[in-house]
Amino acid sequence: MQSCTKNASDLFMPYVQNPQNDTAWAPSAATKQSIAQAFLPELAKPTLKDSFNFLTGGVVTFGDSLQIIFPPRAFPSGNTLLNSNIVVEATLARTKGDYIRYDKTTSSYANLLESGAYVNLKLTKGGKEVFPSYNSVVRLKIKDTLAKNNMSFFEGAAVSYYDDSLFSWFPSFDGKVNVWMGNNNNGVLGYDISTSWMHWFGSAWFPDSASVPKTRLNIILPVNFTNRNTQVYAVFNNRKTVVGLLSSNTTHTFYTTNIPVNASLTLISISKINNDYYWGSTVIQATGSDPIKWQPAKKSLSDISALLDKL
């Protein structure tokens, strides 16, 4: 079978009745979120679940990684919740691999963050979501012996950025972040977060001043890997920063801006074509905007999960 040329610099091998034949890009990058929803949940860790009593409050502990302290009568629903158990569902993202698993990368619009730990917290009673009173404080202790004392409280929300439907983090006064210290201030144990905010929130800060020189990254993958089946990330090697790249259907590239010059990065791609998964990566020092290329390889979900754990 003869190969056919799709782009001047790319050789494309056709496979009869195979989804790899599909080289079309979405007309805008608005599919980024739907691509993440299509296969990243398959890499997610199980949701943490427990319960506590509304009247007495309580402490919910998930292994040695997360403890949540609920005060008594923390909800505005009054007598309808008396002696009721409140169901707790929590997702914890502490590592760079976790930020990718849940597609909660570390940006506030185009501004990069260094992050500590993020939590997605949902409370329900009888299948209906409930929320703490604004003046009730839920306290979370998140294990991280490398916790930093310069973190602030951030909330997560969906936003539109150019043509992309993205998730972004925003500084907020709805919570406080402190370092969780051991007894008698004997060593750092992690983060101590107080808030009444539910859903995604956590700790982060802006590490790059406006005076730091920035550059753009441009990624070109083989023509079968498009913005309809692929997510690309830039992972900082020396800090907890992960950038989700945007995409251009006109240039068939994945890109991002505001990368500090000389930053040490691991660039990765995760793809799902038909029922097959692909992983690609390369390590670079960000020095300019020349296109960067690599060839993704077929991997199992367990392989990709293990690679995420090593980031």
C-alpha positions as CSV (number, residue, x, y, z in Angstrom):
1,M,0.0,0.0,0.0
2,Q,1.3,3.4,-0.9
3,S,1.6,6.2,1.7
4,C,0.0,9.5,1.1
5,T,1.4,12.8,2.0
6,K,-0.8,15.0,4.2
7,N,1.7,17.8,5.0
8,A,4.9,18.8,3.4
9,S,7.0,17.6,6.4
10,D,4.8,14.7,7.7
11,L,4.5,11.2,6.3
12,F,1.1,9.6,7.0
13,M,0.5,5.8,6.7
14,P,-3.1,5.0,6.1
15,Y,-4.9,2.1,7.7
16,V,-8.1,0.9,6.1
17,Q,-11.2,1.4,8.3
18,N,-9.0,2.5,11.2
19,P,-9.6,5.6,13.3
20,Q,-5.9,6.4,12.8
21,N,-7.0,7.6,9.4
22,D,-8.7,10.6,11.0
23,T,-6.3,13.5,10.8
24,A,-8.9,16.3,11.0
25,W,-8.5,18.9,13.7
26,A,-11.4,20.5,15.5
27,P,-12.3,24.0,14.1
28,S,-11.4,25.5,17.4
29,A,-9.7,24.3,20.6
30,A,-13.0,24.2,22.4
31,T,-12.8,20.4,22.4
32,K,-9.9,20.4,24.9
33,Q,-12.3,19.8,27.9
34,S,-14.2,17.1,26.1
35,I,-11.0,15.3,25.1
36,A,-10.0,15.3,28.8
37,Q,-13.4,14.0,29.8
38,A,-13.1,11.3,27.2
39,F,-10.2,9.4,28.7
40,L,-8.5,11.2,31.6
41,P,-11.2,9.9,34.1
42,E,-9.9,6.4,33.2
43,L,-6.6,7.5,34.8
44,A,-8.2,9.0,37.9
45,K,-7.9,7.5,41.3
46,P,-11.0,6.3,43.1
47,T,-13.0,9.1,44.9
48,L,-12.5,9.1,48.6
49,K,-15.8,8.6,50.5
50,D,-16.9,8.7,54.2
51,S,-19.6,10.4,56.3
52,F,-20.0,12.4,59.5
53,N,-23.0,13.4,61.7
54,F,-24.5,16.9,61.1
55,L,-25.3,17.5,64.8
56,T,-22.0,16.6,66.3
57,G,-19.6,17.3,63.4
58,G,-16.6,15.0,63.1
59,V,-13.2,14.1,61.7
60,V,-13.0,12.2,58.5
61,T,-9.6,10.6,57.8
62,F,-8.4,9.2,54.5
63,G,-5.2,7.2,55.2
64,D,-2.3,9.4,56.2
65,S,-2.8,11.8,53.3
66,L,-6.0,13.8,54.1
67,Q,-7.9,14.7,57.2
68,I,-11.1,16.8,57.2
69,I,-12.5,18.4,60.3
70,F,-16.2,19.4,60.3
71,P,-17.7,21.6,63.0
72,P,-21.1,20.8,64.6
73,R,-24.2,22.2,63.0
74,A,-22.2,23.6,60.1
75,F,-25.1,23.7,57.7
76,P,-28.0,26.3,57.3
77,S,-30.7,23.6,56.7
78,G,-31.6,23.5,60.4
79,N,-33.8,20.7,61.8
80,T,-34.0,18.9,58.5
81,L,-30.5,17.6,59.0
82,L,-30.6,16.9,62.7
83,N,-29.1,13.5,63.4
84,S,-28.4,13.0,59.7
85,N,-25.2,11.7,58.3
86,I,-23.5,13.9,55.7
87,V,-21.7,12.0,52.9
88,V,-18.2,13.2,52.1
89,E,-16.7,12.8,48.6
90,A,-13.2,14.0,48.2
91,T,-10.6,14.0,45.4
92,L,-7.0,14.9,46.3
93,A,-4.4,16.1,43.8
94,R,-1.0,16.5,45.4
95,T,1.4,15.6,42.7
96,K,2.2,16.8,39.1
97,G,0.8,13.5,37.9
98,D,-2.4,14.1,39.8
99,Y,-2.8,17.5,38.2
100,I,-2.8,15.7,34.8
101,R,-5.1,12.9,35.9
102,Y,-7.8,15.3,36.8
103,D,-6.9,17.9,34.1
104,K,-6.5,20.6,36.8
105,T,-3.3,22.2,35.6
106,T,-1.6,25.0,37.4
107,S,-2.6,28.2,35.7
108,S,-4.6,31.3,36.5
109,Y,-5.6,32.2,33.0
110,A,-2.2,32.6,31.2
111,N,-0.3,33.1,34.5
112,L,1.6,30.1,35.8
113,L,1.3,28.9,39.3
114,E,3.4,26.7,41.5
115,S,0.9,24.6,43.4
116,G,0.8,22.7,46.7
117,A,-2.3,20.5,47.0
118,Y,-5.8,20.7,45.6
119,V,-9.0,19.1,46.8
120,N,-12.4,18.6,45.2
121,L,-14.9,18.4,48.1
122,K,-18.6,17.5,47.7
123,L,-21.1,17.0,50.6
124,T,-24.5,15.3,50.1
125,K,-27.4,14.3,52.2
126,G,-29.9,11.8,50.7
127,G,-28.3,12.3,47.3
128,K,-28.8,16.1,47.4
129,E,-25.8,18.4,47.6
130,V,-25.5,20.5,50.8
131,F,-23.1,23.4,51.6
132,P,-21.7,24.7,54.9
133,S,-22.9,28.0,56.2
134,Y,-20.6,30.9,55.1
135,N,-19.4,31.4,58.6
136,S,-18.7,27.7,59.2
137,V,-15.1,26.7,58.7
138,V,-14.1,23.3,57.4
139,R,-10.5,22.5,58.1
140,L,-8.4,20.2,56.0
141,K,-4.9,18.8,56.8
142,I,-3.1,17.5,53.7
143,K,0.1,15.6,54.0
144,D,3.1,17.1,52.2
145,T,6.5,17.2,54.0
146,L,7.7,19.7,51.4
147,A,4.9,22.1,52.0
148,K,5.9,25.8,51.4
149,N,4.9,28.7,53.6
150,N,4.3,31.1,50.8
151,M,1.1,29.5,49.5
152,S,-2.3,31.3,49.2
153,F,-5.9,30.0,48.9
154,F,-7.2,29.5,45.4
155,E,-10.6,28.4,44.0
156,G,-11.1,26.5,40.8
157,A,-13.7,27.3,38.1
158,A,-14.3,26.9,34.4
159,V,-13.4,29.8,32.1
160,S,-13.2,30.7,28.5
161,Y,-9.8,31.6,27.2
162,Y,-9.6,32.5,23.5
163,D,-11.4,29.6,21.9
164,D,-10.7,27.2,24.7
165,S,-13.0,25.9,27.4
166,L,-10.6,25.7,30.3
167,F,-10.3,25.2,34.0
168,S,-8.5,27.9,35.9
169,W,-7.5,28.8,39.4
170,F,-8.2,32.2,41.1
171,P,-6.9,33.8,44.3
172,S,-9.7,34.0,46.8
173,F,-10.4,35.3,50.3
174,D,-12.8,32.3,50.9
175,G,-10.1,30.3,52.7
176,K,-6.7,30.4,54.4
177,V,-3.6,28.3,53.9
178,N,-1.1,27.6,56.6
179,V,1.7,25.1,57.0
180,W,0.7,22.1,59.1
181,M,3.4,21.6,61.7
182,G,4.1,18.6,63.9
183,N,3.8,18.7,67.7
184,N,5.8,21.5,69.3
185,N,6.4,22.8,65.8
186,N,8.6,19.7,65.2
187,G,8.8,19.5,61.4
188,V,6.6,20.3,58.5
189,L,3.7,17.8,58.0
190,G,1.8,19.4,55.2
191,Y,-0.9,22.1,54.5
192,D,-3.6,23.2,56.9
193,I,-6.5,24.8,54.9
194,S,-9.6,26.4,56.4
195,T,-12.6,27.3,54.2
196,S,-16.3,27.0,53.7
197,W,-15.8,26.7,49.9
198,M,-16.8,23.5,48.2
199,H,-15.7,21.8,45.0
200,W,-12.1,22.5,43.8
201,F,-9.8,24.6,46.0
202,G,-6.3,24.5,47.2
203,S,-2.9,26.1,47.7
204,A,-0.7,27.9,45.1
205,W,1.3,31.1,44.4
206,F,2.6,33.1,41.4
207,P,6.3,32.2,41.2
208,D,7.3,34.2,38.1
209,S,7.6,38.0,38.2
210,A,6.7,40.1,35.2
211,S,10.4,40.8,34.6
212,V,11.3,37.1,34.0
213,P,11.8,36.6,30.2
214,K,9.2,34.3,28.6
215,T,9.0,32.2,25.5
216,R,6.4,30.2,23.6
217,L,6.4,26.4,23.0
218,N,5.2,24.9,19.8
219,I,4.6,21.2,19.5
220,I,4.1,19.2,16.3
221,L,3.0,15.6,16.6
222,P,2.5,13.0,13.8
223,V,-0.6,13.8,11.8
224,N,-2.8,11.1,13.5
225,F,-2.4,12.9,16.8
226,T,-4.8,15.9,16.7
227,N,-6.7,18.1,19.2
228,R,-9.5,15.7,18.9
229,N,-7.7,12.8,20.5
230,T,-4.6,14.2,22.3
231,Q,-3.7,16.3,25.3
232,V,-0.3,17.8,25.7
233,Y,1.3,19.1,28.9
234,A,4.5,21.0,29.9
235,V,5.7,19.7,33.3
236,F,8.3,21.7,35.2
237,N,11.1,19.5,36.5
238,N,12.1,21.7,39.5
239,R,8.7,22.8,40.8
240,K,5.1,21.7,41.0
241,T,3.9,23.5,37.8
242,V,2.0,21.7,35.0
243,V,0.7,23.6,31.9
244,G,-2.0,22.3,29.7
245,L,-1.2,23.3,26.1
246,L,-3.7,24.9,23.8
247,S,-4.1,23.9,20.2
248,S,-4.3,25.6,16.8
249,N,-6.4,23.9,14.0
250,T,-4.8,26.2,11.4
251,T,-1.2,25.3,12.1
252,H,-1.9,21.8,13.6
253,T,0.2,22.6,16.6
254,F,-0.1,22.5,20.4
255,Y,1.3,25.6,22.0
256,T,1.6,27.6,25.2
257,T,3.0,31.0,26.0
258,N,4.5,32.6,29.2
259,I,7.1,29.8,29.7
260,P,10.2,31.2,31.5
261,V,13.2,31.1,29.3
262,N,15.6,28.3,30.3
263,A,13.0,26.4,32.3
264,S,13.7,22.7,32.5
265,L,10.6,20.9,31.2
266,T,9.3,17.4,30.5
267,L,6.8,17.7,27.6
268,I,4.2,14.8,27.4
269,S,1.3,13.8,25.2
270,I,-1.5,11.4,26.1
271,S,-3.7,10.2,23.4
272,K,-6.6,7.8,22.8
273,I,-7.2,6.6,19.3
274,N,-10.0,4.0,19.1
275,N,-9.4,1.9,22.2
276,D,-5.6,2.3,22.2
277,Y,-3.7,4.7,24.4
278,Y,-0.4,6.5,23.5
279,W,2.2,8.3,25.5
280,G,5.0,10.6,24.2
281,S,7.5,12.7,26.0
282,T,10.7,14.6,25.7
283,V,12.9,16.7,28.1
284,I,13.9,20.2,27.0
285,Q,15.2,23.5,28.2
286,A,12.9,26.2,27.0
287,T,15.0,28.5,24.9
288,G,12.8,29.5,22.0
289,S,9.8,28.8,19.9
290,D,11.2,26.4,17.3
291,P,8.8,23.5,16.8
292,I,9.4,20.4,19.0
293,K,8.5,17.0,17.8
294,W,8.3,13.4,19.1
295,Q,6.7,10.1,18.2
296,P,4.1,8.8,20.7
297,A,4.2,5.1,21.5
298,K,1.3,2.8,22.4
299,K,1.0,2.2,26.1
300,S,-1.5,0.5,28.5
301,L,-3.4,2.6,31.0
302,S,-1.4,1.0,33.8
303,D,1.8,2.1,32.0
304,I,0.6,5.6,31.6
305,S,-0.5,5.8,35.2
306,A,3.0,4.6,36.4
307,L,4.6,7.2,34.2
308,L,2.4,9.9,35.7
309,D,3.5,8.8,39.2
310,K,7.1,9.4,38.2
311,L,6.7,13.1,37.2
